[in-house]
Structures are given as structure tokens and as C-alpha cells.
Amino acid sequence: MIWSPGDLVEIETVRFLVRSIEREDVTESLLSWMADPEVMTGLNLPERRMSQAQALRWAMGFDNARQFFLLVCDRTTGTPIGFFTVTIDSHKTAETAVVVGDRNYWGKNVVMETRAALLDFLFDTLGIYKVIGRPHGRNLSSIYNYNAMGFTCEAVLRAQMLSVVDNDRLDQLVYGILAPEWAEKRKGTG
Ligand SMILES: CC(C)(COP(=O)(O)OP(=O)(O)OC[C@H]1O[C@@H](n2cnc3c(N)ncnc32)[C@H](O)[C@@H]1OP(=O)(O)O)[C@@H](O)C(=O)NCCC(=O)NCCS
């Protein structure tokens, strides 16, 4: 893919399109994901009813150079069903987070399919060397996905956060994958 910093991103998978958010994408359904306690529990954030203006400021703050807000859209309908955020530092390390906001799509392999294509983009097009994600210790579906994709659990930050559900202390896990590891995994040898 030919891409320059600031360009909108568009990545196709078999079932989904992963693309940079634009102003007109800041809709009620996007706002409703942030207000859904089940979705936000995965992030260990309180549910939040953002105003349209707040969400617009947030979404438009991503520059498509070092910070990306990438919607995941169902290709058959074009409808956004979730998103990735990506933040790249000056060491060619990217931190990503994912939300499948439309719960009808949970359990349908969305993360595995779309994150694979996102990793290809980050490693091959952007020249990133390492990608990390930081699920909390109760987010078993997220942990499952990181393990299944060949990420290594590099650290457990013990009792790092307070649970938004019950105020217990939660571990936070740091999962990472390096460019050569992903290349091996993709070839089916990793
Ligand atoms: C986390 C999230 C993206 C996962 O979506 P998903 O991939 O559709 O999740 P699934 O329910 O398919 O779970 C993924 C895998 O984990 C496994 N899993 C789920 N709960 C599990 C549990 N309690 N124990 C063991 N495995 C479990 C599932 O079996 C599934 O594997 P399979 O595909 O082989 O069946 C989605 O739940 C979400 O958006 N949550 C809110 C935001 C969030 O938590 N983001 C991640 C922040 S790090």
C-alpha cells in the first residue's frame, strides 16, 4: 500500500473495511458505544455519554500520522461496528486498543481478522517494529485474542488499576509482538 503521513487509511479484509474516521462518522451509534457499560468494562473505563461536540473533538484529534482512529466497518453494509486506536512513539513502537462497539459482532472473529490486517499495515507500510496492547486481567476475550495472534505477555503490572465494576484492584497485562515474530506467524511458522 502507498501511504504518506496524514493520508486517510483504508485497509480491506474479507469482511471488513478498517478506515480513518471522518467528521460525518461521529454519529449516535458511535456515542452509544461509549455509553454502553458492557463495552466500557472491557476498557475499565466508566460509561460516558459524550456530546457530539466532545466526540468530534476527540475523533478529529487523531492526525493519521502518529495517532490513528480507525473505524471497523462491515463491508456488506458499510456500517461502522467498532474501532482501533493506534499511537506510535518515536521508537517505532505502536500501542493499539480495539473496541467492537456493536455487540451483535462479538464472538464473530472481528478482532482476529481486522487486527491481522492492521498489523500488516503497521509493520509493512509504516515500518513499525513493535506493537503492544494492554488489556486488564479480567478481559479474557481480549487476552485470548492476543495469545492466539502470537503476542507475548511481557509483563503483568500487578494491581495496577481500580476496577470500574467493583473497585477491586486489577492487574494490567502488557502484550507485545515484534515485526519478525509477526512475519513468522503470518507464514504459519510462528
Ligand atoms: C474485547 C473484544 C474486542 C473481544 O471481541 P471478540 O473477539 O468478538 O470476543 P469473543 O467473545 O469472540 O472472544 C474472543 C475469544 O476469547 C474466548 N473467550 C471469551 N471469553 C472467555 C473466557 N471467559 N475464558 C476463555 N476464553 C474466553 C472466546 O472463546 C473467543 O475465542 P474463539 O473465537 O476461539 O471462540 C470485545 O469484547 C469488545 O470490544 N469489548 C469491549 C472493549 C474491550 O474490551 N476492548 C479491548 C481492550 S484491551
The ligand as a MOL file (V3000), in Angstrom:
LIG
                    3D

  0  0  0     0  0            999 V3000
M  V30 BEGIN CTAB
M  V30 COUNTS 48 50 0 0 0
M  V30 BEGIN ATOM
M  V30 1 C -12.6100 -7.3930 23.6540 0
M  V30 2 C -13.4610 -7.5440 22.3790 0
M  V30 3 C -12.8720 -6.6580 21.2890 0
M  V30 4 C -13.4110 -9.0220 22.0070 0
M  V30 5 O -14.3280 -9.2460 20.9930 0
M  V30 6 P -14.3850 -10.6910 20.3230 0
M  V30 7 O -13.0760 -11.0190 19.7170 0
M  V30 8 O -15.5860 -10.7210 19.4640 0
M  V30 9 O -14.5900 -11.6000 21.5970 0
M  V30 10 P -15.0390 -13.1080 21.6590 0
M  V30 11 O -16.2510 -13.1820 22.5060 0
M  V30 12 O -15.0980 -13.7350 20.3020 0
M  V30 13 O -13.8260 -13.7330 22.4390 0
M  V30 14 C -12.5990 -13.9570 21.7810 0
M  V30 15 C -12.1160 -15.3310 22.1440 0
M  V30 16 O -11.9180 -15.3540 23.5500 0
M  V30 17 C -12.5130 -16.5110 24.0790 0
M  V30 18 N -13.0630 -16.1930 25.3840 0
M  V30 19 C -14.0260 -15.2980 25.6630 0
M  V30 20 N -14.3020 -15.3240 26.9870 0
M  V30 21 C -13.5020 -16.2630 27.5270 0
M  V30 22 C -13.3400 -16.7760 28.8360 0
M  V30 23 N -14.0770 -16.3280 29.8560 0
M  V30 24 N -12.4090 -17.7260 29.0330 0
M  V30 25 C -11.6740 -18.2000 27.9980 0
M  V30 26 N -11.7960 -17.7690 26.7260 0
M  V30 27 C -12.7100 -16.8180 26.5050 0
M  V30 28 C -13.6540 -16.8350 23.1260 0
M  V30 29 O -13.9550 -18.2110 23.1590 0
M  V30 30 C -13.1070 -16.4260 21.7910 0
M  V30 31 O -12.3710 -17.4690 21.1810 0
M  V30 32 P -12.9680 -18.2870 19.9350 0
M  V30 33 O -13.0640 -17.2800 18.8250 0
M  V30 34 O -11.9600 -19.3250 19.6700 0
M  V30 35 O -14.2890 -18.7690 20.3800 0
M  V30 36 C -14.9030 -7.0980 22.6150 0
M  V30 37 O -15.4360 -7.9110 23.6170 0
M  V30 38 C -15.0010 -5.6480 22.9870 0
M  V30 39 O -14.9850 -4.7680 22.1380 0
M  V30 40 N -15.0960 -5.3710 24.2930 0
M  V30 41 C -15.1790 -4.0260 24.8070 0
M  V30 42 C -13.8970 -3.2200 24.6460 0
M  V30 43 C -12.6740 -4.0030 25.0130 0
M  V30 44 O -12.6540 -4.7590 25.9640 0
M  V30 45 N -11.6030 -3.7870 24.2460 0
M  V30 46 C -10.3300 -4.4170 24.4800 0
M  V30 47 C -9.4910 -3.5680 25.3590 0
M  V30 48 S -7.9220 -4.2990 25.6460 0
M  V30 END ATOM
M  V30 BEGIN BOND
M  V30 1 1 1 2
M  V30 2 1 2 3
M  V30 3 1 2 4
M  V30 4 1 2 36
M  V30 5 1 4 5
M  V30 6 1 5 6
M  V30 7 2 6 7
M  V30 8 1 6 8
M  V30 9 1 6 9
M  V30 10 1 9 10
M  V30 11 2 10 11
M  V30 12 1 10 12
M  V30 13 1 10 13
M  V30 14 1 13 14
M  V30 15 1 14 15
M  V30 16 1 15 16
M  V30 17 1 15 30
M  V30 18 1 16 17
M  V30 19 1 17 18
M  V30 20 1 17 28
M  V30 21 1 18 19
M  V30 22 1 18 27
M  V30 23 2 19 20
M  V30 24 1 20 21
M  V30 25 1 21 22
M  V30 26 2 21 27
M  V30 27 1 22 23
M  V30 28 2 22 24
M  V30 29 1 24 25
M  V30 30 2 25 26
M  V30 31 1 26 27
M  V30 32 1 28 29
M  V30 33 1 28 30
M  V30 34 1 30 31
M  V30 35 1 31 32
M  V30 36 2 32 33
M  V30 37 1 32 34
M  V30 38 1 32 35
M  V30 39 1 36 37
M  V30 40 1 36 38
M  V30 41 2 38 39
M  V30 42 1 38 40
M  V30 43 1 40 41
M  V30 44 1 41 42
M  V30 45 1 42 43
M  V30 46 2 43 44
M  V30 47 1 43 45
M  V30 48 1 45 46
M  V30 49 1 46 47
M  V30 50 1 47 48
M  V30 END BOND
M  V30 END CTAB
M  END
